[in-house]
Amino acid sequence: MRGVWERAVDAGMNDDFGELDAVRDIVIEDLGSDYDAYRNVSSVVWAA
């Protein structure tokens, strides 16, 4: 999972929203419902 977070940080720093969407899809795969997934990763770049 570490490589995924590095991708998210790099994408956030470069304003690469397509890459951020791809990273989000990887992260939310195992989080359960759509609402829970959204709530958990809606601020992934800010938290990183």
N, C-alpha and C positions, 0 to 999 in steps of 0.2 A: 504494500500500500504506500510505502514511502515514495516511490517513483511517481505515483499519482499526485501526491501533494506537491512535489517539486514541479510537476507539470502545471498544476493550478497556480502556484505562485508565479512561475514564469509567464503564464498566460495573462494573469492579472496585471503584472508589471508592463506587459506589452499591449494591453487592451485587446487581446485576442479572444473575442467573445465566442467564436466558433470552438476554440480549444476549451474554453471554460465550460461550454455546453457538453462537450465530449467527456470531460473530467467529471462533471456533475452526474452524467449518466452512469459512469463507472461506480461512483460512490453510492448512489441511491439504489443500486441494484439489490443490495442486501438489507435495506432499512425497513421494509414493510410497505405500508400503505402510501399512496401518493402524498397525502397530507403530511404524514410523519417524515417522509423523505424530503419534502419541500421545507418543512420547518427546520430540519436538521442541517440542510446544506444551503439555505438561502443566503448565508453570509460567509461562505467558505473562504473567499479571498480576503475578506476583512479580518477573519479570525486567524488566517495563516500569517 
